[in-house]
Every structure is written in C-alpha cells, then in structure tokens.
Amino acid sequence: MYLPREEGQGLVEYALILVLVAVVVIAILLLLGPQIGNVFSRITNGLGST
C-alpha cells in the first residue's frame, strides 16, 4: 500500500511559522527601535560621564 510522505508538509509548516515570527519581530523592532536606541544612548552617556 502507498502511504503519503508528510515530512515535507511539516517542514513547510515550520517554515511558515518561522517567517511569521520573523515578520512580527521586524515590525516590533521598526516601531520600538528608536526608543530602544535612546535608552542605550542615555545609559552609555551616563556611564561615560562618571
């Protein structure tokens, strides 16, 4: 009897999930990137002034 192979389907599903997570992370970084950069700049300036 012929049983269909499903390994490829599982890989495609994992790849889609990975792409979705990557898109969400990129969107968050684009929205919060400048604010996070300002926080690190303030920290480095505070450490440099001591």
mmCIF file of the C-alpha atoms, coordinates in Angstrom:
data_MODEL
# 
_entry.id   MODEL 
# 
loop_
_atom_site.group_PDB 
_atom_site.id 
_atom_site.type_symbol 
_atom_site.label_atom_id 
_atom_site.label_alt_id 
_atom_site.label_comp_id 
_atom_site.label_asym_id 
_atom_site.label_entity_id 
_atom_site.label_seq_id 
_atom_site.pdbx_PDB_ins_code 
_atom_site.Cartn_x 
_atom_site.Cartn_y 
_atom_site.Cartn_z 
_atom_site.occupancy 
_atom_site.B_iso_or_equiv 
_atom_site.pdbx_formal_charge 
_atom_site.auth_seq_id 
_atom_site.auth_comp_id 
_atom_site.auth_asym_id 
_atom_site.auth_atom_id 
_atom_site.pdbx_PDB_model_num 
ATOM 1  C CA . MET A 1 1  ? 0.000  0.000  0.000  1.00 0.00 ? 1  MET A CA 1 
ATOM 2  C CA . TYR A 1 2  ? 1.103  3.542  -0.676 1.00 0.00 ? 2  TYR A CA 1 
ATOM 3  C CA . LEU A 1 3  ? 1.378  5.875  2.299  1.00 0.00 ? 3  LEU A CA 1 
ATOM 4  C CA . PRO A 1 4  ? 1.858  9.570  1.539  1.00 0.00 ? 4  PRO A CA 1 
ATOM 5  C CA . ARG A 1 5  ? 5.010  11.195 2.851  1.00 0.00 ? 5  ARG A CA 1 
ATOM 6  C CA . GLU A 1 6  ? 4.285  14.103 5.167  1.00 0.00 ? 6  GLU A CA 1 
ATOM 7  C CA . GLU A 1 7  ? 7.779  15.218 6.187  1.00 0.00 ? 7  GLU A CA 1 
ATOM 8  C CA . GLY A 1 8  ? 7.795  17.949 3.549  1.00 0.00 ? 8  GLY A CA 1 
ATOM 9  C CA . GLN A 1 9  ? 4.469  19.275 4.748  1.00 0.00 ? 9  GLN A CA 1 
ATOM 10 C CA . GLY A 1 10 ? 5.780  19.538 8.308  1.00 0.00 ? 10 GLY A CA 1 
ATOM 11 C CA . LEU A 1 11 ? 8.850  21.432 7.122  1.00 0.00 ? 11 LEU A CA 1 
ATOM 12 C CA . VAL A 1 12 ? 6.692  23.879 5.196  1.00 0.00 ? 12 VAL A CA 1 
ATOM 13 C CA . GLU A 1 13 ? 4.538  24.492 8.271  1.00 0.00 ? 13 GLU A CA 1 
ATOM 14 C CA . TYR A 1 14 ? 7.616  25.139 10.425 1.00 0.00 ? 14 TYR A CA 1 
ATOM 15 C CA . ALA A 1 15 ? 8.999  27.487 7.770  1.00 0.00 ? 15 ALA A CA 1 
ATOM 16 C CA . LEU A 1 16 ? 5.733  29.446 7.674  1.00 0.00 ? 16 LEU A CA 1 
ATOM 17 C CA . ILE A 1 17 ? 5.734  29.789 11.460 1.00 0.00 ? 17 ILE A CA 1 
ATOM 18 C CA . LEU A 1 18 ? 9.368  30.933 11.376 1.00 0.00 ? 18 LEU A CA 1 
ATOM 19 C CA . VAL A 1 19 ? 8.591  33.529 8.703  1.00 0.00 ? 19 VAL A CA 1 
ATOM 20 C CA . LEU A 1 20 ? 5.602  34.790 10.700 1.00 0.00 ? 20 LEU A CA 1 
ATOM 21 C CA . VAL A 1 21 ? 7.712  35.148 13.845 1.00 0.00 ? 21 VAL A CA 1 
ATOM 22 C CA . ALA A 1 22 ? 10.429 36.956 11.870 1.00 0.00 ? 22 ALA A CA 1 
ATOM 23 C CA . VAL A 1 23 ? 7.892  39.409 10.414 1.00 0.00 ? 23 VAL A CA 1 
ATOM 24 C CA . VAL A 1 24 ? 6.486  40.144 13.886 1.00 0.00 ? 24 VAL A CA 1 
ATOM 25 C CA . VAL A 1 25 ? 9.977  40.701 15.342 1.00 0.00 ? 25 VAL A CA 1 
ATOM 26 C CA . ILE A 1 26 ? 10.942 43.023 12.470 1.00 0.00 ? 26 ILE A CA 1 
ATOM 27 C CA . ALA A 1 27 ? 7.720  45.016 12.890 1.00 0.00 ? 27 ALA A CA 1 
ATOM 28 C CA . ILE A 1 28 ? 8.331  45.401 16.637 1.00 0.00 ? 28 ILE A CA 1 
ATOM 29 C CA . LEU A 1 29 ? 11.922 46.499 16.052 1.00 0.00 ? 29 LEU A CA 1 
ATOM 30 C CA . LEU A 1 30 ? 10.830 49.050 13.454 1.00 0.00 ? 30 LEU A CA 1 
ATOM 31 C CA . LEU A 1 31 ? 8.268  50.501 15.855 1.00 0.00 ? 31 LEU A CA 1 
ATOM 32 C CA . LEU A 1 32 ? 10.372 50.442 19.021 1.00 0.00 ? 32 LEU A CA 1 
ATOM 33 C CA . GLY A 1 33 ? 13.864 50.706 17.528 1.00 0.00 ? 33 GLY A CA 1 
ATOM 34 C CA . PRO A 1 34 ? 14.374 54.451 18.039 1.00 0.00 ? 34 PRO A CA 1 
ATOM 35 C CA . GLN A 1 35 ? 13.102 54.301 21.622 1.00 0.00 ? 35 GLN A CA 1 
ATOM 36 C CA . ILE A 1 36 ? 15.406 51.386 22.450 1.00 0.00 ? 36 ILE A CA 1 
ATOM 37 C CA . GLY A 1 37 ? 18.322 53.256 20.836 1.00 0.00 ? 37 GLY A CA 1 
ATOM 38 C CA . ASN A 1 38 ? 17.600 56.301 23.002 1.00 0.00 ? 38 ASN A CA 1 
ATOM 39 C CA . VAL A 1 39 ? 17.632 54.178 26.149 1.00 0.00 ? 39 VAL A CA 1 
ATOM 40 C CA . PHE A 1 40 ? 21.023 52.696 25.271 1.00 0.00 ? 40 PHE A CA 1 
ATOM 41 C CA . SER A 1 41 ? 22.369 56.150 24.374 1.00 0.00 ? 41 SER A CA 1 
ATOM 42 C CA . ARG A 1 42 ? 21.308 57.513 27.759 1.00 0.00 ? 42 ARG A CA 1 
ATOM 43 C CA . ILE A 1 43 ? 22.918 54.548 29.520 1.00 0.00 ? 43 ILE A CA 1 
ATOM 44 C CA . THR A 1 44 ? 26.224 54.940 27.664 1.00 0.00 ? 44 THR A CA 1 
ATOM 45 C CA . ASN A 1 45 ? 26.237 58.702 28.226 1.00 0.00 ? 45 ASN A CA 1 
ATOM 46 C CA . GLY A 1 46 ? 25.586 58.151 31.927 1.00 0.00 ? 46 GLY A CA 1 
ATOM 47 C CA . LEU A 1 47 ? 28.418 55.640 32.169 1.00 0.00 ? 47 LEU A CA 1 
ATOM 48 C CA . GLY A 1 48 ? 30.780 57.885 30.223 1.00 0.00 ? 48 GLY A CA 1 
ATOM 49 C CA . SER A 1 49 ? 30.217 60.904 32.436 1.00 0.00 ? 49 SER A CA 1 
ATOM 50 C CA . THR A 1 50 ? 31.372 59.170 35.612 1.00 0.00 ? 50 THR A CA 1 
# 
